């Protein structure tokens, strides 16, 4: 009850007041390719390429950092697969080869814009019974595909289903530099007459997830595995799910997948309003096991042909989701980029600063080394490359700027560019100082390289003492400075040593780098007293 009251207070507080933009937040869209309803709207390759880049430009300007592109459609693909035929959305004819690789293009263009690209894989449904995708699967596996109405579905109760879908995911991960595999419809179809017990049904679906996880993580452990479960996990104590939920109705044990490490995140399809949204969002967040759960928002209901939602209803959901630390994912891309009822314009204002996708801290991977030789020449900020200590092969760079020095990399407003792949960037020399961090494929950042350029009128240039490993002098305490200890911190504020205050400070055990010093007094007060660098 107490949590619910706090939640109501939170909702009321943020109906009119916009939540502050955080440093870490998933901001995503589903980019649908089936029937070309989001993309592409032409069968000419050059027109498709232009349209995709225009869409991604719009998404980037709105602060979107994750694109879920529909890759396996209905037993068909938008890339040259050795397992399944081409989908007809690319050439107009199912099975006809395209003149380029749409998935590769989407990955490349997303990465150019600092966005993650996840391959969205539709799992159990394989399309109309006599269409190419379903027909070829029936020919390969006569007993694997079940007919319900006019459509075919892979049988989740047969072990071969998990093996087959895992082979599709492995093919994608092996051949492409995707940031994630996003599973859709990883559940029993709602029209399936489930004859086994619900625990047994959940085990069948979980077995499929387990096989996909192994196929993906064995190949590239940094690739995120996520899915889009039904928007309500199960009945809550005070709110019922109306008979339509993930765990009981369709045997989709998504919260357990997070707890057991089978999923790196979830995008529940929360296309609801009011008490059908907010209490269930809290439930997802509380059961997230420290991994991102990103509400899927049904912005298609803003279209009068789809529903009667107002922009205020979506705004409220976005604000509360941000306060819960959950981010947002829009269904679908076209409703967003078409700015239906002003949703695009609002999001541009809502996402005032860039945001990083939350790091995969649960992997226990080490941070990369700090970039070196940070310098600014003729508006080009440059640095020497970092090295990665983890098993991921790529390094990205995040750029921060502030009038303060050292630049505080924990503040979202200081982040000016994310996931840069080069070791230089054009920046304005506008009276700000810069910091650059290296980031590995797990999203884990290094300590920052700092560059003092302009101290401005409000800030005095700090004196940086230098040492080759010998003790450094500390200022005399005199009669004013209340200091019993000295705190040694990295420039991003991480404490690395606490030592008694004396005339000299030993730097034994500290690696080379730049540090700041703070005094610590009897009453817990601390003051910055200087900087020093170690270069042995």
C-alpha positions in Angstrom: 0.0 0.0 0.0 2.8 2.4 0.9 4.5 1.8 -2.5 1.2 2.5 -4.3 0.6 5.8 -2.4 4.2 6.9 -3.3 3.5 5.9 -6.9 0.3 8.1 -7.0 2.2 11.0 -5.6 4.8 10.5 -8.3 2.2 10.4 -11.1 0.6 13.6 -9.9 3.9 15.4 -9.6 5.0 14.6 -13.1 1.8 15.2 -15.1 2.8 18.8 -15.6 6.6 18.7 -14.7 9.0 17.0 -17.1 11.3 14.5 -15.5 15.0 15.3 -15.7 16.9 13.7 -18.6 19.2 11.0 -17.2 22.6 9.8 -18.3 21.6 6.2 -18.7 18.3 5.4 -20.4 17.0 3.1 -23.2 15.2 5.2 -25.8 14.0 2.8 -28.5 11.7 2.2 -31.4 10.4 -0.9 -33.2 11.1 -0.5 -36.9 8.7 -2.8 -38.6 9.4 -4.3 -42.1 6.5 -6.7 -42.5 4.5 -5.4 -45.5 6.8 -2.3 -45.5 4.5 -0.6 -43.0 7.3 1.3 -41.3 10.0 0.7 -43.9 10.6 0.3 -46.9 7.9 2.1 -48.9 9.5 1.3 -52.2 11.0 -1.7 -54.0 13.8 0.3 -55.5 17.1 -0.2 -53.6 18.4 3.4 -53.8 15.0 4.7 -52.6 15.0 2.3 -49.7 18.5 3.4 -48.7 17.6 7.1 -48.8 14.4 6.4 -46.8 16.2 4.4 -44.1 18.9 7.1 -43.6 16.2 9.8 -43.4 14.3 7.7 -40.7 17.5 7.2 -38.7 18.4 10.9 -39.0 15.0 11.7 -37.4 15.4 9.2 -34.7 18.9 10.5 -33.8 17.6 14.1 -33.5 14.9 12.8 -31.1 17.5 11.2 -28.8 16.7 7.6 -29.8 19.6 5.3 -29.0 18.2 1.9 -29.8 16.6 0.6 -33.0 14.8 -2.7 -33.1 14.7 -3.6 -36.8 12.4 -6.5 -37.8 14.9 -8.9 -39.3 13.2 -12.3 -39.4 9.7 -11.5 -40.5 7.5 -14.6 -41.0 9.8 -17.5 -41.8 11.6 -15.0 -44.1 14.4 -12.5 -43.6 15.7 -9.1 -44.8 19.3 -10.3 -45.1 20.9 -13.0 -47.3 20.3 -16.1 -45.1 21.5 -19.6 -45.8 18.5 -20.9 -43.8 15.4 -19.0 -44.8 14.2 -17.1 -48.0 14.1 -13.4 -48.5 11.0 -11.6 -47.4 8.9 -9.9 -50.1 9.1 -6.4 -48.4 12.5 -5.8 -50.0 12.0 -6.7 -53.7 8.2 -7.1 -53.9 8.6 -10.8 -54.6 9.1 -13.3 -51.7 12.3 -15.3 -52.2 13.9 -12.8 -54.7 17.4 -11.7 -53.7 17.9 -8.0 -53.0 20.7 -6.0 -54.7 22.1 -5.0 -51.3 22.0 -6.1 -47.6 19.3 -4.2 -45.7 20.4 -5.5 -42.3 24.0 -4.5 -42.9 22.9 -1.1 -44.0 20.8 -0.5 -40.9 23.6 -1.6 -38.6 26.1 0.6 -40.3 23.9 3.7 -40.4 22.8 3.2 -36.7 26.4 2.9 -35.6 27.3 6.1 -37.5 24.7 7.9 -35.5 25.8 6.5 -32.1 22.7 4.2 -31.9 22.5 0.5 -31.1 20.9 -1.8 -33.7 19.1 -4.9 -32.5 17.9 -7.6 -34.9 14.2 -8.2 -34.1 13.4 -11.9 -34.7 9.8 -13.0 -34.9 10.0 -16.5 -33.4 6.8 -18.8 -33.3 4.6 -17.4 -36.1 5.7 -18.2 -39.6 3.0 -16.5 -41.7 0.1 -17.7 -43.9 -0.1 -21.4 -44.5 0.6 -21.3 -48.2 3.0 -18.3 -48.2 6.7 -18.9 -48.9 8.1 -18.8 -45.4 5.6 -21.2 -43.9 5.5 -23.4 -47.0 9.2 -24.0 -47.0 9.3 -24.8 -43.3 6.5 -27.3 -43.7 8.4 -29.0 -46.5 11.6 -29.2 -44.3 9.8 -30.2 -41.1 6.4 -31.7 -41.9 5.4 -32.2 -38.3 6.9 -29.0 -36.8 4.4 -26.5 -38.1 0.8 -26.3 -36.7 -2.1 -24.6 -38.5 -4.4 -22.3 -36.6 -6.9 -20.6 -38.9 -5.0 -19.4 -42.0 -1.6 -19.2 -40.3 1.2 -21.5 -39.4 3.1 -21.6 -36.1 6.2 -23.5 -35.0 5.2 -26.0 -32.3 6.8 -24.7 -29.0 6.5 -28.2 -27.5 8.9 -29.8 -29.9 12.6 -29.4 -29.1 13.4 -28.9 -32.8 11.7 -25.4 -32.6 14.3 -24.1 -30.2 17.1 -25.6 -32.2 15.9 -24.0 -35.4 15.2 -20.5 -34.0 18.6 -20.6 -32.2 20.2 -21.4 -35.6 18.6 -18.3 -37.1 19.9 -16.1 -34.2 23.4 -17.6 -34.4 23.5 -16.9 -38.1 22.7 -13.3 -37.5 25.1 -12.9 -34.6 28.0 -14.6 -36.5 27.6 -12.6 -39.7 26.6 -9.2 -38.4 27.8 -6.7 -35.8 24.4 -6.4 -34.1 24.2 -5.0 -30.6 21.3 -7.3 -29.7 18.9 -10.1 -30.6 15.3 -9.1 -29.8 12.8 -11.9 -29.7 9.2 -11.3 -30.5 6.3 -13.7 -30.0 8.4 -16.1 -27.8 5.3 -17.6 -26.3 2.3 -19.7 -27.0 -0.1 -18.2 -29.6 -3.2 -16.8 -27.9 -5.3 -19.1 -30.1 -3.3 -22.2 -29.2 -5.3 -24.7 -27.1 -2.7 -25.4 -24.4 -3.2 -29.0 -23.2 -0.2 -29.3 -20.9 0.0 -27.8 -17.4 1.1 -24.1 -17.2 4.4 -25.0 -15.5 5.1 -27.5 -18.3 4.1 -24.9 -20.9 6.5 -22.3 -19.3 9.3 -24.9 -19.4 8.7 -25.5 -23.1 9.0 -21.8 -23.9 12.0 -21.3 -21.5 13.8 -24.2 -23.2 13.6 -22.3 -26.4 15.0 -19.2 -24.7 17.7 -21.2 -23.1 18.9 -22.6 -26.5 18.8 -19.1 -28.1 20.8 -17.7 -25.2 23.5 -20.3 -25.6 23.7 -19.8 -29.3 24.1 -16.0 -29.0 26.3 -15.8 -25.9 28.7 -18.6 -27.1 29.3 -16.6 -30.3 29.4 -13.0 -28.9 28.7 -12.6 -25.1 28.3 -8.9 -25.3 25.3 -9.1 -27.7 22.2 -8.3 -25.6 19.3 -10.9 -25.7 15.9 -9.3 -25.1 12.3 -10.0 -25.8 8.9 -8.2 -25.9 6.6 -10.1 -23.5 2.9 -9.4 -23.0 2.6 -6.1 -21.2 1.3 -7.5 -17.9 3.4 -10.2 -16.3 0.6 -11.6 -14.2 -2.2 -10.6 -11.8 -1.1 -8.2 -9.0 -2.5 -8.2 -5.5 -4.7 -5.2 -6.2 -4.9 -5.2 -10.0 -5.9 -8.1 -12.2 -4.5 -8.5 -15.7 -7.9 -9.2 -17.2 -7.0 -12.7 -18.2 -4.3 -11.5 -20.6 -0.9 -11.8 -19.1 2.6 -13.2 -19.9 3.2 -15.8 -17.3 -0.2 -17.6 -17.0 -2.0 -17.0 -20.3 0.8 -17.6 -22.8 3.5 -19.3 -20.5 6.0 -16.5 -20.9 8.1 -16.5 -17.7 9.9 -13.3 -18.6 10.7 -12.1 -15.1 12.3 -15.4 -14.3 14.4 -15.1 -17.5 15.9 -11.9 -16.1 16.6 -13.5 -12.6 18.1 -16.6 -14.2 20.4 -14.6 -16.6 18.7 -15.8 -19.7 17.7 -12.3 -20.8 19.6 -9.0 -20.7 16.5 -6.9 -20.8 12.8 -6.8 -21.6 10.5 -4.5 -23.7 7.1 -5.4 -22.4 4.3 -4.4 -24.8 2.4 -2.1 -22.4 -0.2 -0.7 -24.8 -2.6 0.2 -22.0 -3.7 3.2 -20.0 -4.2 4.2 -16.4 -4.3 1.3 -13.8 -3.6 -1.1 -16.7 -0.3 0.6 -17.2 1.2 2.2 -14.0 0.9 -0.6 -11.4 2.2 -3.1 -13.9 5.1 -0.9 -14.8 6.1 -0.7 -11.2 5.9 -4.5 -11.0 8.2 -4.9 -14.0 10.7 -2.5 -12.5 10.7 -4.1 -9.0 11.3 -7.5 -10.6 13.9 -6.4 -13.1 16.9 -8.1 -11.3 19.0 -5.0 -12.1 18.5 -5.3 -15.8 16.7 -2.8 -18.2 13.0 -3.2 -18.5 11.7 -0.7 -21.1 7.9 -0.2 -21.4 6.7 -0.5 -25.0 4.4 2.5 -25.5 1.4 2.1 -27.9 1.8 5.4 -29.7 -0.1 3.9 -32.6 -3.3 4.6 -30.6 -2.6 8.3 -31.1 -3.7 7.8 -34.7 -7.5 8.3 -34.9 -7.8 5.3 -37.1 -6.3 3.1 -34.3 -7.5 4.6 -31.1 -8.5 7.7 -29.2 -5.4 8.4 -27.1 -4.2 11.9 -26.4 -0.7 13.1 -26.3 -1.0 13.8 -22.6 -1.6 10.2 -21.9 1.7 9.2 -23.6 3.6 12.1 -21.9 2.4 10.9 -18.5 3.7 7.4 -19.2 7.0 8.7 -20.5 7.5 10.8 -17.4 6.6 8.1 -14.9 8.7 5.5 -16.8 11.7 7.9 -16.6 11.2 8.4 -12.9 11.2 4.6 -12.5 14.4 4.4 -14.4 12.8 2.4 -17.3 13.1 4.5 -20.5 10.7 4.1 -23.4 10.2 2.2 -26.6 7.7 3.3 -29.3 5.5 1.1 -31.3 5.8 1.9 -34.1 8.5 4.0 -35.9 6.2 5.5 -38.5 3.7 6.9 -36.0 6.7 8.5 -34.3 8.5 10.0 -37.3 5.1 11.1 -38.7 4.7 13.2 -35.5 1.2 11.9 -34.9 -0.4 14.4 -32.4 3.0 16.0 -31.8 4.7 12.9 -30.2 7.9 13.5 -32.1 8.1 17.2 -31.2 7.5 16.4 -27.6 10.2 13.7 -27.5 12.8 16.0 -29.0 12.1 18.3 -26.0 11.9 15.4 -23.6 15.2 14.0 -24.5 17.1 17.2 -24.1 20.5 15.5 -23.7 22.0 12.3 -25.2 21.7 9.2 -23.1 23.8 6.0 -22.9 22.2 2.6 -22.9 22.7 1.2 -19.4 25.9 -0.9 -19.0 25.8 -4.7 -18.7 27.3 -4.5 -15.2 26.0 -8.0 -14.4 28.6 -9.5 -16.8 31.5 -8.6 -14.4 33.6 -7.3 -17.3 36.4 -4.9 -16.6 36.5 -1.3 -17.8 38.8 -0.3 -20.8 41.9 1.7 -20.1 41.6 5.5 -20.1 42.2 7.3 -23.4 45.5 9.3 -23.4 47.0 12.4 -25.0 43.7 14.3 -25.1 44.2 17.6 -27.0 42.3 20.2 -29.0 43.7 21.7 -32.2 41.6 23.9 -34.5 38.3 22.7 -33.0 39.3 19.0 -33.4 39.3 17.1 -30.1 41.6 14.1 -30.4 43.0 11.4 -28.2 45.0 8.2 -28.3 43.0 4.9 -28.4 42.2 2.9 -25.4 42.7 -0.8 -25.0 39.9 -3.1 -23.9 40.5 -5.6 -21.1 37.3 -7.6 -21.8 36.6 -10.1 -24.5 34.7 -7.6 -26.7 36.7 -6.4 -29.7 35.4 -2.8 -30.2 35.9 0.4 -28.3 33.6 3.4 -28.4 34.2 6.9 -26.9 31.9 9.2 -25.0 32.6 13.0 -25.0 31.7 15.3 -22.1 32.0 19.1 -21.7 31.6 21.5 -18.9 32.7 24.9 -17.6 33.8 23.1 -14.4 37.0 21.2 -14.1 37.3 18.3 -13.7 34.4 17.6 -16.0 31.8 15.6 -14.1 30.9 12.6 -16.2 28.1 11.6 -14.0 25.9 14.5 -15.1 23.7 13.9 -18.1 23.9 17.5 -19.2 27.7 17.2 -19.7 27.3 14.3 -22.2 27.6 15.8 -25.7 28.4 12.8 -27.9 28.0 9.1 -27.4 29.4 5.9 -28.9 31.9 7.7 -31.1 33.9 5.1 -33.1 36.8 7.4 -34.1 39.5 9.0 -32.0 38.7 12.6 -32.9 35.6 14.8 -33.0 34.9 18.4 -34.2 33.8 20.4 -31.2 33.3 24.1 -30.5 36.0 26.0 -28.4 33.3 27.7 -26.4 34.8 28.2 -23.0 34.3 24.6 -21.8 36.6 21.9 -20.7 36.4 18.3 -22.1 36.6 14.8 -20.9 36.6 11.6 -22.9 35.9 8.0 -21.7 36.4 4.8 -23.5 33.5 2.3 -23.5 33.5 -1.3 -24.4 30.7 -3.4 -26.0 29.2 -4.1 -22.6 28.7 -0.4 -22.1 31.3 -0.2 -19.3 33.2 3.1 -19.3 36.8 3.8 -18.4 37.9 6.6 -16.1 37.9 9.9 -18.0 40.8 11.7 -19.7 40.4 15.3 -18.8 41.4 18.4 -20.7 41.6 21.9 -19.1 41.1 24.5 -21.8 39.3 27.5 -20.3 39.1 28.4 -16.7 36.6 31.2 -17.3 35.8 34.0 -14.9 34.3 31.8 -12.2 36.9 29.1 -11.9 40.6 29.4 -10.9 43.1 27.2 -12.8 44.1 24.3 -10.5 47.7 23.7 -9.8 48.6 20.1 -10.6 51.6 18.7 -8.7 53.6 16.1 -10.5 55.5 13.1 -9.2 57.4 10.2 -10.6 56.3 8.0 -7.7 57.9 9.9 -4.8 55.7 11.4 -2.0 54.2 14.7 -2.7 53.9 17.8 -0.4 50.6 18.5 1.2 49.6 22.1 2.1 50.1 23.1 5.8 46.9 22.9 7.8 47.6 26.0 9.7 44.9 27.1 12.2 42.0 27.1 9.7 42.0 23.8 7.8 40.2 21.1 9.8 41.8 18.0 8.3 42.5 14.6 9.9 42.7 12.6 6.7 43.3 13.2 3.0 41.0 11.5 0.4 42.5 10.6 -2.9 39.9 10.5 -5.7 39.9 9.9 -9.5 38.7 12.8 -11.5 35.2 11.3 -11.8 35.0 11.3 -8.0 35.8 7.7 -7.2 37.7 7.3 -3.9 40.9 5.2 -4.3 42.7 6.0 -1.0 42.2 7.4 2.5 45.3 8.3 4.4 46.2 10.3 7.5 46.9 14.0 6.9 50.7 14.7 7.2 53.3 16.8 5.5 53.8 14.3 2.7 51.4 11.9 0.8 52.8 8.6 -0.3 51.5 7.5 -3.7 52.6 3.9 -3.4 50.0 1.6 -4.8 48.4 4.2 -7.0 48.6 3.7 -10.8 49.7 6.4 -13.1 47.1 9.1 -13.7 45.7 12.4 -12.5 44.0 12.6 -9.1 42.3 15.1 -6.9 42.8 15.5 -3.2 40.2 16.3 -0.5 40.7 17.0 3.2 38.4 15.2 5.7 37.8 16.8 9.0 36.4 15.7 12.4 32.8 16.6 11.5 32.9 14.9 8.1 33.4 18.0 6.2 35.7 17.7 3.2 37.3 20.3 0.8 39.2 20.0 -2.4 42.8 21.0 -1.7 44.5 20.3 -5.1 45.4 17.9 -7.9 48.4 15.7 -8.6 49.6 13.5 -11.4 51.7 10.3 -11.3 54.0 9.4 -14.2 56.6 6.8 -13.3 
